[in-house]
Amino acid sequence: MKTNAKLASIKFQNGATMVEYIIMASLIAVICIVVVGVLGNKTNALFGGSAASYPTGG
């Protein structure tokens, strides 16, 4: 009887750990997407401003 209870608790802990890893991985992915978006916009503005300072060859 004790063995079944131990196995059930181990299985539950493994399942909870899997869910926690999935949540952490999804949060990390969201943070990476936001950071890349913000840095992309700032980089685009930086190079856009410097490109506008050069005369066009027309």
Biotite code that builds the C-alpha atoms (Angstrom):
import biotite.structure as struc

atoms = struc.array([
    struc.Atom([0.000, 0.000, 0.000], chain_id="A", res_id=1, res_name="MET", atom_name="CA", element="C"),
    struc.Atom([2.799, 2.438, 0.809], chain_id="A", res_id=2, res_name="LYS", atom_name="CA", element="C"),
    struc.Atom([4.545, 1.679, -2.469], chain_id="A", res_id=3, res_name="THR", atom_name="CA", element="C"),
    struc.Atom([1.482, 2.666, -4.506], chain_id="A", res_id=4, res_name="ASN", atom_name="CA", element="C"),
    struc.Atom([1.203, 5.952, -2.623], chain_id="A", res_id=5, res_name="ALA", atom_name="CA", element="C"),
    struc.Atom([4.879, 6.697, -3.248], chain_id="A", res_id=6, res_name="LYS", atom_name="CA", element="C"),
    struc.Atom([4.554, 5.905, -6.946], chain_id="A", res_id=7, res_name="LEU", atom_name="CA", element="C"),
    struc.Atom([1.467, 8.094, -7.227], chain_id="A", res_id=8, res_name="ALA", atom_name="CA", element="C"),
    struc.Atom([3.248, 11.012, -5.560], chain_id="A", res_id=9, res_name="SER", atom_name="CA", element="C"),
    struc.Atom([6.286, 10.587, -7.814], chain_id="A", res_id=10, res_name="ILE", atom_name="CA", element="C"),
    struc.Atom([4.094, 10.549, -10.917], chain_id="A", res_id=11, res_name="LYS", atom_name="CA", element="C"),
    struc.Atom([2.264, 13.661, -9.740], chain_id="A", res_id=12, res_name="PHE", atom_name="CA", element="C"),
    struc.Atom([5.539, 15.468, -9.058], chain_id="A", res_id=13, res_name="GLN", atom_name="CA", element="C"),
    struc.Atom([6.878, 14.599, -12.485], chain_id="A", res_id=14, res_name="ASN", atom_name="CA", element="C"),
    struc.Atom([3.693, 15.901, -14.104], chain_id="A", res_id=15, res_name="GLY", atom_name="CA", element="C"),
    struc.Atom([3.834, 19.131, -12.128], chain_id="A", res_id=16, res_name="ALA", atom_name="CA", element="C"),
    struc.Atom([7.482, 19.578, -13.039], chain_id="A", res_id=17, res_name="THR", atom_name="CA", element="C"),
    struc.Atom([6.673, 19.124, -16.730], chain_id="A", res_id=18, res_name="MET", atom_name="CA", element="C"),
    struc.Atom([3.976, 21.788, -16.539], chain_id="A", res_id=19, res_name="VAL", atom_name="CA", element="C"),
    struc.Atom([6.350, 24.140, -14.747], chain_id="A", res_id=20, res_name="GLU", atom_name="CA", element="C"),
    struc.Atom([8.989, 23.655, -17.438], chain_id="A", res_id=21, res_name="TYR", atom_name="CA", element="C"),
    struc.Atom([6.438, 24.353, -20.150], chain_id="A", res_id=22, res_name="ILE", atom_name="CA", element="C"),
    struc.Atom([5.335, 27.547, -18.409], chain_id="A", res_id=23, res_name="ILE", atom_name="CA", element="C"),
    struc.Atom([8.939, 28.689, -17.931], chain_id="A", res_id=24, res_name="MET", atom_name="CA", element="C"),
    struc.Atom([9.837, 27.943, -21.540], chain_id="A", res_id=25, res_name="ALA", atom_name="CA", element="C"),
    struc.Atom([6.806, 29.831, -22.835], chain_id="A", res_id=26, res_name="SER", atom_name="CA", element="C"),
    struc.Atom([7.586, 32.848, -20.647], chain_id="A", res_id=27, res_name="LEU", atom_name="CA", element="C"),
    struc.Atom([11.194, 32.859, -21.842], chain_id="A", res_id=28, res_name="ILE", atom_name="CA", element="C"),
    struc.Atom([9.987, 32.696, -25.447], chain_id="A", res_id=29, res_name="ALA", atom_name="CA", element="C"),
    struc.Atom([7.617, 35.637, -24.904], chain_id="A", res_id=30, res_name="VAL", atom_name="CA", element="C"),
    struc.Atom([10.374, 37.680, -23.271], chain_id="A", res_id=31, res_name="ILE", atom_name="CA", element="C"),
    struc.Atom([12.752, 36.930, -26.160], chain_id="A", res_id=32, res_name="CYS", atom_name="CA", element="C"),
    struc.Atom([10.145, 37.963, -28.727], chain_id="A", res_id=33, res_name="ILE", atom_name="CA", element="C"),
    struc.Atom([9.476, 41.244, -26.904], chain_id="A", res_id=34, res_name="VAL", atom_name="CA", element="C"),
    struc.Atom([13.186, 42.027, -26.539], chain_id="A", res_id=35, res_name="VAL", atom_name="CA", element="C"),
    struc.Atom([13.885, 41.307, -30.207], chain_id="A", res_id=36, res_name="VAL", atom_name="CA", element="C"),
    struc.Atom([10.944, 43.492, -31.216], chain_id="A", res_id=37, res_name="GLY", atom_name="CA", element="C"),
    struc.Atom([12.076, 46.418, -29.068], chain_id="A", res_id=38, res_name="VAL", atom_name="CA", element="C"),
    struc.Atom([15.713, 46.155, -30.142], chain_id="A", res_id=39, res_name="LEU", atom_name="CA", element="C"),
    struc.Atom([14.664, 45.784, -33.764], chain_id="A", res_id=40, res_name="GLY", atom_name="CA", element="C"),
    struc.Atom([12.626, 48.973, -33.626], chain_id="A", res_id=41, res_name="ASN", atom_name="CA", element="C"),
    struc.Atom([15.441, 50.894, -31.921], chain_id="A", res_id=42, res_name="LYS", atom_name="CA", element="C"),
    struc.Atom([18.019, 49.616, -34.403], chain_id="A", res_id=43, res_name="THR", atom_name="CA", element="C"),
    struc.Atom([15.780, 50.496, -37.319], chain_id="A", res_id=44, res_name="ASN", atom_name="CA", element="C"),
    struc.Atom([15.313, 54.020, -35.968], chain_id="A", res_id=45, res_name="ALA", atom_name="CA", element="C"),
    struc.Atom([19.063, 54.391, -35.420], chain_id="A", res_id=46, res_name="LEU", atom_name="CA", element="C"),
    struc.Atom([20.034, 53.321, -38.926], chain_id="A", res_id=47, res_name="PHE", atom_name="CA", element="C"),
    struc.Atom([17.089, 55.156, -40.471], chain_id="A", res_id=48, res_name="GLY", atom_name="CA", element="C"),
    struc.Atom([18.252, 58.386, -38.892], chain_id="A", res_id=49, res_name="GLY", atom_name="CA", element="C"),
    struc.Atom([21.818, 57.944, -40.028], chain_id="A", res_id=50, res_name="SER", atom_name="CA", element="C"),
    struc.Atom([20.739, 56.945, -43.541], chain_id="A", res_id=51, res_name="ALA", atom_name="CA", element="C"),
    struc.Atom([18.654, 60.107, -43.834], chain_id="A", res_id=52, res_name="ALA", atom_name="CA", element="C"),
    struc.Atom([21.720, 62.241, -43.158], chain_id="A", res_id=53, res_name="SER", atom_name="CA", element="C"),
    struc.Atom([23.461, 61.056, -46.328], chain_id="A", res_id=54, res_name="TYR", atom_name="CA", element="C"),
    struc.Atom([22.688, 62.912, -49.562], chain_id="A", res_id=55, res_name="PRO", atom_name="CA", element="C"),
    struc.Atom([20.909, 61.005, -52.260], chain_id="A", res_id=56, res_name="THR", atom_name="CA", element="C"),
    struc.Atom([22.730, 60.526, -55.543], chain_id="A", res_id=57, res_name="GLY", atom_name="CA", element="C"),
    struc.Atom([20.233, 61.950, -57.939], chain_id="A", res_id=58, res_name="GLY", atom_name="CA", element="C"),
])
